[in-house]
Amino acid sequence: MHFLDSSLDDNVVLVLLNQTWVSPEDGDSACYSRFKRLWDNAVFKAAVDGGTNILHAVNKNLANGGKTLIPDLISGDFDSIDVSLLDFYQSQGVEVVRTPDQNFTDFTKCIRIIAEKYDSDQIPASVTDIVCLLGQAERFDHTMANINTLYEANSLLPSSVRVTLLLKDSSVCLLRPGLTTIEKPCNGATRCGLFAVGNPADVSTNGFKVDLRSASLNFHSLMRNWFEFDQEMATVSTDSELVLVLPLCGNDT
């Protein structure tokens, strides 16, 4: 999660989802500091439907040096957004795209729009992280829908681009087939989670206290959840996508 390193200025695409990813009243919170750092480093910013409400509350309640935080894109079926905000943000030059198709979530439809902007070079290919802010997961159906969007994103975006869900206490992303190096998150967190949510995966690891050697991970048989780091770096080799969960600093339960 190098994009959270305050010493780096890595560019990202930032997506604000319809969950309470920050408390607008608390400008000193760790969540707000995380949001502001990502916002400042984002080359493209998108608010998904009701995520615009939260951004607008931030603009109203936090001292932003007099500068309103304006996204580049607002998209969704607009069943959650305060519709009065659409006119305001359009007047600020924001691209507003209504995506009424109910066969896909607003999140997936936003990723489709972002993929088109990669294809047209409106987002540079050098920007390889899409960071999506959520709050604390509350509804299981929303959680599963967000995981589904990670899989959808792999088929829509350039292979070099990774989508990460950033929750209050952890991050979630999808590892593509092949070899991936995972950095131990920080001194306060010692483990990560690997899940074969889709197809079974043949997995080998190196750098955990108990490694796998060509083990089949799937929901129906071997289901190891957490892997404890034995060193600062670990590698994971897989022949199918794996969901990777990394605790944020100090959250390792």
C-alpha positions in Angstrom: 0.0 0.0 0.0 2.7 2.5 -1.0 0.0 5.0 -1.9 -0.6 5.5 1.9 3.1 6.3 2.5 3.2 9.9 3.5 6.8 10.2 2.2 5.8 9.3 -1.3 3.8 11.2 -3.9 2.5 8.4 -6.0 -0.3 9.4 -8.3 -3.6 7.5 -8.0 -7.2 7.4 -9.3 -9.5 8.0 -6.3 -13.0 6.7 -6.2 -15.4 7.8 -3.4 -18.1 5.1 -2.8 -21.4 5.5 -1.1 -20.3 4.6 2.5 -19.1 6.8 5.3 -15.5 6.7 4.4 -14.8 9.8 6.6 -16.6 11.6 9.3 -17.1 15.1 7.9 -17.1 16.7 11.4 -13.7 15.3 12.3 -10.9 17.0 10.3 -8.3 15.5 12.6 -9.1 11.8 12.2 -6.8 9.3 10.7 -9.5 8.5 8.0 -9.6 12.2 7.0 -5.9 12.4 6.8 -5.8 9.4 4.6 -8.5 10.8 2.4 -6.8 14.2 2.1 -3.5 12.6 1.2 -5.1 10.5 -1.5 -7.1 13.4 -2.8 -4.0 15.6 -3.1 -2.2 12.8 -5.0 -5.1 11.8 -7.3 -4.8 12.6 -11.0 -8.5 11.7 -11.4 -11.3 11.8 -8.8 -14.7 10.1 -9.1 -17.6 10.2 -6.7 -20.1 7.3 -7.1 -23.7 8.3 -6.5 -24.2 8.9 -2.7 -20.4 9.2 -2.2 -21.0 12.8 -3.5 -23.2 13.5 -0.4 -20.3 12.6 1.8 -17.8 14.7 -0.2 -20.2 17.6 -0.1 -20.5 17.3 3.7 -16.7 17.4 3.9 -16.8 20.6 1.9 -19.4 22.1 4.2 -17.9 21.1 7.6 -14.1 21.0 7.2 -11.8 23.9 6.8 -10.2 23.3 3.4 -8.4 26.6 3.1 -11.4 28.1 1.3 -11.0 25.7 -1.6 -13.9 23.4 -2.5 -13.0 19.8 -3.3 -14.3 19.2 -6.8 -14.2 15.7 -8.4 -13.7 15.1 -12.1 -16.6 12.7 -12.4 -19.9 11.9 -10.7 -21.7 8.7 -11.8 -24.4 6.4 -10.8 -28.1 5.7 -11.1 -28.6 8.6 -8.7 -30.9 6.9 -6.3 -28.7 7.9 -3.3 -27.4 11.3 -4.2 -29.0 14.5 -3.1 -30.1 15.6 -6.6 -29.7 19.3 -5.8 -25.9 18.6 -5.7 -25.8 17.5 -9.4 -26.6 21.1 -10.6 -24.0 22.5 -8.2 -21.2 20.2 -9.3 -22.1 20.4 -13.0 -21.8 24.2 -12.6 -18.2 23.6 -11.3 -17.3 21.7 -14.5 -17.8 18.2 -13.2 -18.6 15.5 -15.7 -21.9 13.9 -14.6 -22.8 10.5 -16.1 -26.1 8.8 -15.3 -25.7 5.0 -15.4 -29.2 3.4 -15.0 -28.3 -0.2 -15.9 -29.5 -2.2 -12.9 -27.6 -5.4 -14.0 -24.4 -3.8 -12.6 -23.6 -1.9 -9.5 -22.8 1.8 -9.6 -19.3 0.9 -8.6 -18.8 -1.4 -11.5 -20.3 1.1 -13.9 -17.9 3.8 -12.6 -14.9 1.4 -13.2 -16.2 1.0 -16.8 -16.1 4.8 -17.3 -12.6 4.9 -15.8 -11.4 2.1 -18.1 -12.6 4.1 -21.1 -10.5 7.0 -19.9 -7.5 4.8 -19.7 -8.2 3.6 -23.2 -8.4 7.2 -24.5 -5.3 8.3 -22.6 -7.3 10.8 -20.4 -5.8 8.9 -17.5 -2.1 8.2 -18.1 -1.0 4.5 -18.3 1.6 5.3 -15.7 -1.1 5.7 -13.0 -1.4 2.1 -11.9 -3.5 2.4 -8.6 -7.2 2.9 -8.4 -8.0 3.5 -4.7 -11.7 3.2 -3.7 -12.7 4.6 -0.3 -15.3 2.7 1.8 -16.2 3.0 5.4 -16.7 0.1 7.8 -18.4 -2.7 5.9 -21.9 -3.2 7.2 -24.0 -5.0 4.6 -22.8 -8.4 3.4 -24.5 -8.0 0.0 -22.6 -4.8 -0.5 -19.3 -6.5 0.5 -19.8 -9.3 -2.0 -20.8 -6.8 -4.7 -17.6 -4.9 -4.1 -15.5 -8.1 -4.4 -17.4 -8.9 -7.7 -16.3 -5.4 -9.0 -12.7 -6.3 -8.3 -13.1 -9.3 -10.6 -14.9 -7.2 -13.2 -12.2 -4.6 -13.1 -9.5 -7.2 -14.0 -11.3 -7.7 -17.3 -11.9 -4.0 -18.0 -8.6 -2.3 -17.0 -5.0 -2.6 -18.3 -3.2 -5.5 -16.7 -0.8 -3.1 -14.9 -3.7 -1.3 -13.0 -4.8 -2.6 -9.6 -8.0 -1.6 -7.8 -7.9 -1.5 -4.0 -10.8 -1.2 -1.6 -9.7 0.9 1.3 -11.8 0.3 4.4 -11.4 1.8 7.8 -9.2 -1.0 9.1 -8.0 -2.9 6.1 -7.4 -2.9 2.3 -8.7 -5.5 -0.2 -7.4 -6.1 -3.7 -7.2 -8.9 -6.3 -4.0 -10.6 -7.1 -3.7 -11.6 -10.8 -2.3 -15.0 -11.8 1.5 -15.1 -11.6 4.0 -14.1 -9.0 3.3 -11.2 -6.6 5.6 -9.7 -3.9 3.7 -8.6 -0.8 5.3 -6.1 1.6 4.5 -6.5 5.3 2.1 -3.6 5.9 3.8 -2.0 9.0 5.3 -2.8 12.4 1.8 -3.1 13.9 0.4 -5.7 11.5 1.9 -9.1 11.0 -0.5 -11.0 8.8 -2.4 -10.9 5.6 -5.4 -12.9 4.2 -5.6 -14.8 1.0 -8.9 -16.1 -0.4 -9.8 -18.0 -3.5 -13.3 -16.5 -3.9 -13.7 -17.4 -7.6 -12.0 -20.4 -9.1 -9.8 -22.8 -7.1 -6.2 -21.6 -7.1 -3.0 -23.5 -7.1 -0.9 -21.5 -4.7 2.8 -21.5 -3.5 4.1 -18.9 -1.0 7.5 -17.9 0.4 8.1 -15.6 3.3 5.3 -16.6 5.7 5.8 -18.6 8.9 3.9 -21.5 7.4 4.2 -21.5 3.6 2.1 -23.3 0.9 3.6 -25.5 -1.7 1.3 -26.1 -4.7 -1.7 -26.1 -2.5 -5.2 -25.8 -3.9 -7.0 -22.9 -2.2 -10.8 -22.9 -2.6 -14.0 -22.3 -0.7 -14.9 -26.0 -0.7 -11.8 -27.7 0.9 -8.5 -26.0 2.0 -9.5 -22.6 3.4 -6.6 -21.0 5.2 -7.5 -17.5 6.0 -4.5 -15.6 7.5 -0.8 -16.0 6.8 1.7 -14.6 9.2 4.8 -12.9 7.8 8.2 -14.4 8.7 10.1 -11.5 7.0 9.5 -8.1 5.6 8.5 -9.4 2.1 6.6 -12.5 1.0 5.8 -13.9 -2.4 2.6 -15.5 -3.7 2.5 -17.6 -6.9 -1.0 -18.4 -8.1 -2.6 -19.7 -11.3 -5.9 -17.9 -10.6 -7.1 -14.7 -9.0 -6.8 -14.4 -5.2 -8.4 -11.8 -2.9 -5.7 -10.2 -0.7 -6.6 -8.6 2.6 -4.0 -6.4 4.3 -4.7 -4.9 7.8 -3.9 -1.3 8.2 -1.4 -0.3 10.9 -2.4 -1.4 14.3 -5.4 -3.6 13.1 -4.2 -7.2 13.0 -7.1 -9.1 14.5 
